[in-house]
Amino acid sequence: MPGRITLPMSFLAEVRQTLVPEHGSRHGPLPPLLVAMTFVTGLVDAFSYLLLGHVFVANMTGNVVLLGFALVGTPGFSVAASVVSIASFVFGAVVGGRIATRFAQHRGHLLTTATTLQVVLLAAAVGVAIVSGSPISQGYRYALIAVLAIAMGIQNAAARKLAVPDLTTTVLTMTFTGIAADSILGGGPGSKAGRRLVAIGAMLGGAVVGAALVLSVHIAYPLVIALGVLAIVATISRMLGRSGAVWLRIDG
């Protein structure tokens, strides 16, 4: 039909494989689980940036830039908040690295352990957010930054070890770069835009939902949803991790 837009089959196949992987695929159920965790990143960063003093708890590249703003006295930005977030994230990444080392040969146990620990931390954050009131006072603010940044550091370290291409769950800079650089226009073989756009959409969706809930409903709701999503991921990875499937083995 004239004017009809047809999407390439490769693009649609990539989207489908990311959201509903075929049985026996190399990464098994990991792609949709990591997409769900990317959605969580959008939720918690919306919460932290809007409520905890212009600071990210998952996007450390952004935090370094925000720290630079704070160091020259830009209004609305805090050196202490950025430093607490970065330090807590690094601590969480160390914990996540230890988990990755402990379960270096089993992706299922790795993801289950990491997300279960995240669930505990998010549950604590939900409790703090509920009792803190709005606006959040200084003491509660730093507690929330620390707990959430630790949780996201664990998530990033786990995702790094799981090594599913284009699904890092907390960073999108290289995802955007890959879409452009690998495209025909960029001189590449053709971008794997399907999976990459799913990841971008997941984080954007989390940010939109998180911001809407913070502004119009209740400040704790983004964290409640993030807690629920992570609990589902932990449960699914635990159940499927008993199968002995090929995707459970970590290569390299």
C-alpha positions as CSV (number, residue, x, y, z in Angstrom):
1,M,0.0,0.0,0.0
2,P,1.3,3.5,-0.8
3,G,2.8,5.3,2.1
4,R,2.9,2.2,4.3
5,I,6.0,1.8,6.4
6,T,7.4,-1.7,6.5
7,L,9.9,-2.6,9.2
8,P,12.8,-4.9,8.2
9,M,12.2,-8.5,9.2
10,S,15.7,-8.6,10.9
11,F,14.6,-5.7,13.2
12,L,11.3,-7.4,14.1
13,A,13.2,-10.7,14.7
14,E,15.7,-8.9,17.0
15,V,12.8,-7.4,19.0
16,R,11.0,-10.7,19.3
17,Q,14.2,-12.6,20.3
18,T,14.9,-10.0,23.0
19,L,11.4,-10.1,24.5
20,V,10.5,-13.7,23.8
21,P,13.7,-15.8,23.2
22,E,13.4,-19.1,21.4
23,H,13.9,-22.3,23.3
24,G,17.5,-23.3,23.4
25,S,18.8,-19.8,22.5
26,R,22.3,-18.9,23.7
27,H,21.2,-16.5,26.4
28,G,17.9,-18.2,27.3
29,P,15.6,-16.0,29.3
30,L,18.2,-13.5,30.2
31,P,17.4,-10.8,27.6
32,P,13.8,-10.2,28.8
33,L,14.9,-10.4,32.4
34,L,17.7,-7.8,31.8
35,V,15.2,-5.6,29.9
36,A,13.0,-5.7,33.1
37,M,16.0,-4.6,35.1
38,T,16.7,-1.8,32.7
39,F,13.1,-0.6,33.3
40,V,14.0,-0.7,37.1
41,T,17.0,1.6,36.3
42,G,14.6,4.2,34.8
43,L,12.4,4.0,37.9
44,V,15.0,4.4,40.5
45,D,16.9,7.2,38.7
46,A,13.7,9.1,38.2
47,F,13.1,8.8,42.0
48,S,16.6,9.8,42.9
49,Y,17.0,12.7,40.6
50,L,13.6,14.3,41.3
51,L,13.6,13.7,45.1
52,L,17.1,13.2,46.4
53,G,18.8,16.4,45.2
54,H,19.6,16.0,41.5
55,V,21.7,12.9,41.9
56,F,21.6,9.6,40.0
57,V,21.9,6.2,41.8
58,A,22.4,4.1,38.7
59,N,24.0,6.4,36.0
60,M,27.5,7.1,37.3
61,T,28.6,8.8,34.1
62,G,25.8,11.4,34.8
63,N,26.9,11.6,38.4
64,V,30.4,12.5,37.5
65,V,29.1,15.4,35.4
66,L,26.7,16.4,38.2
67,L,29.6,16.4,40.7
68,G,31.4,18.8,38.4
69,F,28.4,21.1,38.5
70,A,28.3,20.9,42.3
71,L,32.1,21.6,42.7
72,V,31.7,25.0,41.2
73,G,28.7,25.8,43.3
74,T,25.9,25.4,40.8
75,P,22.6,25.8,42.6
76,G,20.6,22.6,43.1
77,F,23.5,20.2,43.0
78,S,25.3,18.6,46.0
79,V,28.9,17.5,46.2
80,A,28.0,15.2,49.2
81,A,25.1,13.6,47.5
82,S,27.1,12.8,44.4
83,V,30.1,11.5,46.4
84,V,27.8,9.3,48.5
85,S,26.1,7.9,45.4
86,I,29.4,7.2,43.6
87,A,31.0,5.6,46.7
88,S,27.9,3.5,47.4
89,F,27.6,2.3,43.8
90,V,31.3,1.3,43.8
91,F,30.7,-0.7,47.0
92,G,27.7,-2.4,45.4
93,A,29.8,-3.2,42.4
94,V,32.4,-4.8,44.6
95,V,29.6,-6.9,46.2
96,G,28.3,-7.8,42.8
97,G,31.8,-8.7,41.7
98,R,32.1,-11.1,44.7
99,I,28.8,-12.7,43.7
100,A,29.9,-13.0,40.1
101,T,33.1,-14.7,41.3
102,R,31.2,-17.0,43.6
103,F,28.9,-18.2,40.8
104,A,31.3,-17.8,38.0
105,Q,30.0,-20.9,36.2
106,H,26.3,-20.5,36.7
107,R,24.3,-17.6,35.3
108,G,21.1,-18.6,37.0
109,H,22.6,-18.7,40.5
110,L,24.4,-15.4,39.8
111,L,21.3,-13.5,38.7
112,T,19.2,-15.0,41.5
113,T,21.6,-14.1,44.2
114,A,22.2,-10.6,42.9
115,T,18.5,-9.8,42.4
116,T,17.5,-11.3,45.7
117,L,20.0,-9.0,47.5
118,Q,18.6,-6.1,45.4
119,V,15.1,-7.0,46.6
120,V,16.2,-6.8,50.2
121,L,17.8,-3.3,49.6
122,L,14.8,-2.0,47.7
123,A,12.5,-3.2,50.4
124,A,14.5,-1.2,52.9
125,A,14.4,1.8,50.5
126,V,10.6,1.5,50.3
127,G,10.3,1.5,54.0
128,V,12.5,4.6,54.3
129,A,10.6,6.4,51.6
130,I,7.3,5.7,53.3
131,V,8.4,7.1,56.7
132,S,10.4,10.0,55.3
133,G,7.5,12.0,54.1
134,S,7.7,14.6,51.4
135,P,9.9,16.5,50.9
136,I,12.5,14.0,52.1
137,S,14.6,15.2,55.0
138,Q,18.4,15.3,54.8
139,G,19.1,12.2,56.9
140,Y,16.6,10.0,55.0
141,R,17.9,11.4,51.7
142,Y,21.4,10.1,52.2
143,A,20.2,6.8,53.5
144,L,18.1,6.4,50.3
145,I,21.0,7.4,48.1
146,A,23.3,4.9,49.7
147,V,20.9,2.0,49.7
148,L,19.7,2.5,46.1
149,A,23.2,3.1,44.7
150,I,24.5,-0.1,46.4
151,A,21.6,-2.0,44.8
152,M,22.3,-0.6,41.4
153,G,26.0,-1.3,41.7
154,I,25.2,-4.9,42.4
155,Q,22.9,-5.0,39.3
156,N,25.6,-3.4,37.1
157,A,28.3,-5.9,38.2
158,A,25.9,-8.8,37.7
159,A,24.8,-7.7,34.2
160,R,28.5,-7.2,33.2
161,K,29.3,-10.8,34.2
162,L,26.2,-12.1,32.4
163,A,27.5,-10.4,29.3
164,V,24.3,-10.3,27.2
165,P,25.2,-7.9,24.3
166,D,23.6,-4.5,24.5
167,L,21.8,-5.2,27.8
168,T,24.0,-3.6,30.5
169,T,20.8,-2.4,32.3
170,T,22.3,0.9,33.6
171,V,24.2,2.4,30.7
172,L,23.0,3.4,27.3
173,T,25.8,5.5,25.8
174,M,27.4,2.6,24.0
175,T,23.9,1.4,23.0
176,F,23.3,4.7,21.1
177,T,26.8,4.5,19.7
178,G,26.2,1.0,18.4
179,I,23.0,1.9,16.7
180,A,24.7,4.7,14.8
181,A,28.2,3.3,14.2
182,D,27.0,-0.1,13.1
183,S,24.4,1.3,10.7
184,I,24.8,1.4,6.9
185,L,25.1,5.1,7.2
186,G,28.0,4.7,9.6
187,G,29.8,2.3,7.3
188,G,28.9,-0.8,9.3
189,P,27.2,-4.1,8.4
190,G,23.8,-2.9,9.7
191,S,22.9,-2.0,13.2
192,K,21.3,-4.5,15.6
193,A,18.8,-1.9,16.4
194,G,16.0,-4.2,17.6
195,R,17.5,-5.2,20.9
196,R,19.2,-1.8,21.4
197,L,16.0,0.1,20.9
198,V,14.2,-2.3,23.3
199,A,16.8,-1.4,26.0
200,I,16.4,2.3,25.3
201,G,12.7,2.0,25.4
202,A,12.8,0.1,28.7
203,M,14.8,2.7,30.5
204,L,12.8,5.6,29.0
205,G,9.6,3.8,30.0
206,G,10.9,3.4,33.6
207,A,11.8,7.1,33.8
208,V,8.4,8.2,32.5
209,V,6.5,5.9,34.9
210,G,8.8,6.9,37.8
211,A,8.5,10.6,37.2
212,A,4.7,10.4,36.7
213,L,4.3,8.5,40.0
214,V,6.6,10.9,41.9
215,L,4.8,14.0,40.6
216,S,1.2,12.8,40.7
217,V,0.7,9.8,43.0
218,H,3.2,9.0,45.8
219,I,6.9,9.2,46.1
220,A,7.3,5.6,47.2
221,Y,5.5,4.0,44.2
222,P,8.5,4.0,41.8
223,L,10.4,2.0,44.4
224,V,7.5,-0.3,45.1
225,I,7.2,-1.1,41.4
226,A,11.0,-1.6,41.1
227,L,10.9,-3.9,44.1
228,G,8.1,-6.0,42.5
229,V,9.9,-6.2,39.1
230,L,13.1,-7.4,40.8
231,A,11.2,-9.9,42.9
232,I,9.8,-11.4,39.7
233,V,13.2,-11.5,38.1
234,A,14.7,-13.2,41.1
235,T,11.8,-15.8,41.2
236,I,12.0,-16.6,37.5
237,S,15.8,-16.9,37.5
238,R,15.6,-19.2,40.5
239,M,13.0,-21.4,38.8
240,L,14.7,-21.6,35.4
241,G,18.2,-21.9,36.9
242,R,17.4,-25.4,38.0
243,S,17.1,-26.7,34.4
244,G,20.7,-27.3,33.5
245,A,20.2,-25.5,30.2
246,V,23.1,-24.3,28.0
247,W,22.4,-20.6,28.8
248,L,23.3,-21.1,32.4
249,R,27.0,-21.6,31.6
250,I,29.1,-18.5,31.6
251,D,31.6,-18.4,28.6
252,G,35.0,-17.0,29.2
